[in-house]
Amino acid sequence: MPRKLTFFAVMVCLFFATLCQAGEVVKIGVLAKNGPAKALKKWAATGEYLTAKVSGKTFEIVPLDFDRVFPAVASGEVDFFLVNSSMFVTAKVKFGAEPILTMINSRQGRALTSFGGVIFTNAYNDAVNTLGDIKGKKFMAVKKSSFGGWQMAYKELLDAGIDPLKDFASVEFGNKHDNVVFAVQNEIVEVGTVRTDTLERLAASGAIAMEDFKIIAKKNYPDFPFVCSTKLYPEWPLARTAGTDAALTAQVVAALKELKPEDKAAKAAKIVGWTDPLDYSGVEELQKVLGVGAYEK
């Protein structure tokens, strides 16, 4: 082969190798609690932000239904993932996942790194005023795997000496937070639970009025702006799967720590930014008490 042609062939190979490297895809799984379209609308800009910040990588957001999260984490289908705090603990214990950051939520102009669950009934239901009054009543939560929409309230009830699975007329699951709210509003069930900020969000959109609901076992947290019935737990963590490269992880952490509230990615996700991972041991203790997640009996 002529020398010039050999040189040209080498340069072509190097060019395509560079292209392949530049196009290396990094996948971030996101729990699509309200469906894949809404998950992409919320987090696609974060993928674009990271693609611009981390050289040679293209970040792809992968919406995951509740039942797809653990298979994706276990198989390495995703490199990073963002799920509720309880699902993260399960992935940590079972699959060696590690938290790399905790989300700083933006709600009602406040920067929040914790959230809780709220237990509520119709404002006109005079029969339910305390946790004990829920005995014998129909109850609805979001999903068994929903941390703020079931597990927090479940533990709160157990701590009060009430076993929902034995003491309630029924426990149903509405699959989405909004469905639970409307089921209580329309008296399909007598009591429901969702994550904090759900009622306020629906009220702000005009879908409900806060005065149409009564909060059960209401707690007062001076620095927390939403109605709440449970303990507060750390917000969702961004985690890496066991096989994800440490150097890549460091680049992602550095880039996301630079995210500003006014950036497109922050506005789309409705967050202030990201902080060092918080302590999730309280979440793990909840799982042990309930026998769920990593400690399912």
C-alpha positions as CSV (number, residue, x, y, z in Angstrom):
1,M,0.0,0.0,0.0
2,P,1.5,3.4,-0.9
3,R,2.8,5.5,2.0
4,K,0.3,8.3,1.4
5,L,-2.6,6.0,1.3
6,T,-1.5,4.3,4.5
7,F,-1.3,7.7,6.3
8,F,-4.8,8.6,5.0
9,A,-6.2,5.2,6.2
10,V,-4.7,5.8,9.7
11,M,-6.1,9.3,9.9
12,V,-9.6,8.0,8.9
13,C,-9.4,5.4,11.6
14,L,-8.4,8.0,14.2
15,F,-11.2,10.3,13.1
16,F,-13.9,7.6,13.5
17,A,-12.4,6.5,16.8
18,T,-12.6,10.1,18.0
19,L,-16.2,10.3,16.9
20,C,-17.1,7.1,18.7
21,Q,-15.4,8.3,21.9
22,A,-17.2,11.7,21.7
23,G,-20.5,10.0,21.2
24,E,-20.2,7.6,24.2
25,V,-23.6,7.5,25.8
26,V,-24.0,7.7,29.5
27,K,-27.5,6.7,30.7
28,I,-29.3,8.2,33.6
29,G,-32.4,6.3,34.7
30,V,-35.2,8.4,36.2
31,L,-38.2,7.0,38.1
32,A,-41.1,8.0,35.9
33,K,-43.7,8.2,38.7
34,N,-46.1,10.2,36.4
35,G,-45.2,8.5,33.1
36,P,-42.2,8.7,30.7
37,A,-43.3,11.9,28.9
38,K,-43.4,14.0,32.1
39,A,-40.1,12.4,33.3
40,L,-38.4,13.5,30.0
41,K,-40.0,16.9,30.1
42,K,-38.6,17.4,33.6
43,W,-35.1,15.8,33.2
44,A,-34.1,16.0,29.5
45,A,-32.5,19.4,30.1
46,T,-30.3,17.9,32.8
47,G,-29.0,15.4,30.2
48,E,-28.3,18.3,27.8
49,Y,-26.6,20.2,30.6
50,L,-24.3,17.3,31.5
51,T,-23.5,16.6,27.8
52,A,-22.3,20.2,27.5
53,K,-20.3,20.0,30.7
54,V,-18.6,16.6,30.5
55,S,-16.3,16.3,27.5
56,G,-16.7,13.3,25.2
57,K,-20.0,12.1,26.7
58,T,-23.6,12.2,25.6
59,F,-26.0,11.9,28.5
60,E,-29.4,10.2,27.9
61,I,-32.3,10.3,30.3
62,V,-34.0,6.9,30.5
63,P,-37.5,7.0,32.1
64,L,-38.2,3.9,34.3
65,D,-41.5,2.6,35.6
66,F,-41.5,1.4,39.2
67,D,-41.0,-2.2,38.1
68,R,-38.1,-1.4,35.7
69,V,-35.9,0.4,38.1
70,F,-34.2,-2.6,39.8
71,P,-33.7,-4.7,36.7
72,A,-32.0,-1.7,35.0
73,V,-29.8,-1.1,38.0
74,A,-28.9,-4.7,38.5
75,S,-28.0,-5.3,34.8
76,G,-26.1,-2.0,34.4
77,E,-28.5,-0.8,31.8
78,V,-28.1,2.6,33.4
79,D,-24.9,4.2,34.7
80,F,-26.7,6.6,37.1
81,F,-30.2,6.7,38.4
82,L,-32.6,9.0,40.3
83,V,-35.3,7.3,42.3
84,N,-37.1,7.9,45.6
85,S,-35.1,7.5,48.8
86,S,-36.5,4.1,49.7
87,M,-35.9,2.6,46.3
88,F,-32.3,3.9,46.4
89,V,-31.7,2.1,49.7
90,T,-32.9,-1.2,48.2
91,A,-30.6,-0.7,45.2
92,K,-27.7,0.1,47.7
93,V,-28.2,-3.0,49.8
94,K,-29.0,-5.4,47.0
95,F,-26.9,-4.1,44.1
96,G,-24.1,-2.1,45.6
97,A,-25.3,1.3,44.3
98,E,-23.8,4.5,45.9
99,P,-25.4,7.9,46.4
100,I,-23.4,10.7,44.8
101,L,-25.7,13.7,45.3
102,T,-29.0,14.7,47.0
103,M,-31.5,16.8,45.1
104,I,-32.4,20.3,46.5
105,N,-36.0,20.7,45.6
106,S,-37.6,24.1,44.8
107,R,-41.1,24.4,46.2
108,Q,-43.0,27.7,46.9
109,G,-39.7,29.6,46.7
110,R,-38.0,27.4,49.2
111,A,-34.9,25.2,48.9
112,L,-35.8,21.8,50.4
113,T,-33.7,18.7,51.0
114,S,-36.3,16.7,52.8
115,F,-39.9,15.7,52.4
116,G,-42.6,13.7,54.1
117,G,-46.0,12.1,53.7
118,V,-49.4,13.6,54.4
119,I,-52.5,11.6,55.6
120,F,-55.8,13.3,54.8
121,T,-59.5,12.9,54.5
122,N,-62.4,14.9,53.1
123,A,-63.0,18.1,55.1
124,Y,-66.6,17.1,55.6
125,N,-65.8,13.7,57.0
126,D,-66.7,14.1,60.7
127,A,-65.9,10.5,61.5
128,V,-62.1,10.8,60.9
129,N,-60.1,13.2,63.0
130,T,-57.2,11.1,64.4
131,L,-55.1,8.2,63.2
132,G,-57.2,5.9,65.4
133,D,-60.4,7.0,63.6
134,I,-59.1,5.4,60.4
135,K,-59.6,1.9,61.7
136,G,-62.3,0.2,59.8
137,K,-62.1,2.8,57.0
138,K,-61.2,2.5,53.3
139,F,-57.7,3.8,52.7
140,M,-55.8,4.6,49.5
141,A,-52.0,5.1,48.9
142,V,-50.0,5.5,45.7
143,K,-48.0,2.3,45.3
144,K,-46.4,-0.2,47.7
145,S,-43.0,1.0,46.5
146,S,-43.9,4.7,46.9
147,F,-41.9,6.2,49.7
148,G,-43.8,9.4,50.3
149,G,-47.0,8.0,49.0
150,W,-47.2,4.9,51.2
151,Q,-44.2,3.8,53.2
152,M,-43.8,6.9,55.4
153,A,-47.5,6.8,56.4
154,Y,-47.4,3.1,56.9
155,K,-44.6,3.5,59.5
156,E,-46.3,6.4,61.2
157,L,-49.4,4.3,61.6
158,L,-47.4,1.3,63.0
159,D,-45.6,3.6,65.4
160,A,-49.1,4.6,66.6
161,G,-50.0,1.0,67.2
162,I,-52.2,0.7,64.1
163,D,-51.6,-1.9,61.4
164,P,-53.2,-0.7,58.2
165,L,-53.3,-4.2,56.7
166,K,-55.3,-5.5,59.7
167,D,-57.1,-2.6,61.0
168,F,-58.4,-0.8,57.9
169,A,-61.5,-2.0,55.9
170,S,-59.2,-2.0,52.8
171,V,-55.9,-0.6,51.5
172,E,-56.0,0.3,47.8
173,F,-53.4,1.8,45.5
174,G,-54.1,4.5,43.0
175,N,-50.8,4.3,41.1
176,K,-50.4,8.1,41.0
177,H,-50.5,10.7,43.7
178,D,-53.2,12.8,42.0
179,N,-55.5,9.8,41.7
180,V,-55.3,9.3,45.5
181,V,-56.3,13.0,46.1
182,F,-59.2,12.8,43.7
183,A,-60.4,9.5,45.2
184,V,-60.6,11.1,48.7
185,Q,-62.2,14.3,47.2
186,N,-64.9,12.2,45.5
187,E,-65.4,10.0,48.6
188,I,-64.4,6.8,46.7
189,V,-62.2,6.1,49.8
190,E,-62.3,7.8,53.2
191,V,-58.7,8.5,53.8
192,G,-55.6,8.7,51.6
193,T,-51.8,9.4,51.7
194,V,-49.5,11.2,49.3
195,R,-46.1,12.8,49.4
196,T,-45.9,16.3,50.8
197,D,-46.4,19.2,48.3
198,T,-49.0,17.2,46.3
199,L,-52.0,18.9,47.8
200,E,-50.5,22.3,47.5
201,R,-49.4,21.7,43.9
202,L,-53.0,20.6,42.9
203,A,-54.4,23.6,44.8
204,A,-52.1,26.0,42.9
205,S,-53.3,24.6,39.6
206,G,-56.9,25.1,40.6
207,A,-57.7,21.3,40.5
208,I,-58.6,21.3,44.3
209,A,-59.1,23.6,47.2
210,M,-57.0,23.0,50.3
211,E,-60.1,23.8,52.5
212,D,-61.8,20.7,51.1
213,F,-59.4,18.5,52.9
214,K,-58.6,17.7,56.5
215,I,-55.0,16.7,57.5
216,I,-54.7,13.9,60.0
217,A,-51.9,13.8,62.6
218,K,-50.6,17.1,61.3
219,K,-47.1,17.9,62.3
220,N,-45.5,21.3,62.7
221,Y,-42.0,21.8,61.1
222,P,-41.1,25.5,61.3
223,D,-38.8,25.4,58.3
224,F,-41.0,23.1,56.2
225,P,-43.7,24.8,54.1
226,F,-46.2,22.0,53.4
227,V,-48.8,20.1,55.4
228,C,-47.3,16.9,56.7
229,S,-48.2,13.9,58.9
230,T,-44.9,12.0,59.1
231,K,-41.3,12.4,59.9
232,L,-39.2,14.1,57.3
233,Y,-36.7,12.1,55.2
234,P,-33.9,13.2,52.9
235,E,-34.9,14.0,49.3
236,W,-34.2,11.8,46.3
237,P,-30.5,10.9,45.7
238,L,-28.7,10.6,42.4
239,A,-26.8,7.4,42.6
240,R,-24.3,5.5,40.5
241,T,-24.6,1.8,39.8
242,A,-21.8,-0.6,41.0
243,G,-20.0,-0.7,37.7
244,T,-19.9,3.0,36.9
245,D,-16.5,4.5,36.5
246,A,-15.2,6.6,39.5
247,A,-13.7,9.3,37.2
248,L,-16.9,9.7,35.3
249,T,-18.8,9.9,38.6
250,A,-16.5,12.7,39.8
251,Q,-17.1,14.7,36.6
252,V,-20.9,14.3,37.0
253,V,-20.8,15.4,40.6
254,A,-18.6,18.5,39.8
255,A,-20.9,19.5,36.9
256,L,-24.1,19.2,38.9
257,K,-22.7,21.1,41.9
258,E,-22.2,24.0,39.5
259,L,-25.9,24.0,38.5
260,K,-27.6,27.3,39.3
261,P,-31.3,27.8,40.0
262,E,-31.6,30.0,37.0
263,D,-30.1,27.4,34.6
264,K,-32.5,25.7,32.2
265,A,-31.9,22.3,33.7
266,A,-32.8,23.5,37.2
267,K,-35.9,25.3,36.0
268,A,-37.2,22.3,34.0
269,A,-36.6,19.9,37.0
270,K,-38.1,22.5,39.4
271,I,-35.0,22.2,41.6
272,V,-32.5,24.6,43.2
273,G,-29.6,22.3,42.5
274,W,-27.6,19.4,44.1
275,T,-25.7,18.9,47.3
276,D,-23.5,16.2,48.9
277,P,-25.5,13.0,49.6
278,L,-27.4,13.2,52.9
279,D,-27.7,10.4,55.5
280,Y,-30.2,7.7,54.3
281,S,-29.8,5.5,57.4
282,G,-33.3,6.6,58.6
283,V,-34.7,5.4,55.4
284,E,-33.0,2.0,55.8
285,E,-34.4,1.7,59.3
286,L,-37.9,2.4,58.0
287,Q,-37.4,-0.5,55.5
288,K,-36.3,-2.8,58.4
289,V,-39.4,-1.9,60.5
290,L,-41.8,-2.3,57.6
291,G,-40.1,-5.4,56.1
292,V,-40.1,-3.7,52.7
293,G,-37.6,-3.0,50.0
294,A,-34.2,-4.6,50.8
295,Y,-35.7,-6.1,53.9
296,E,-38.9,-7.5,52.4
297,K,-40.1,-10.5,54.5
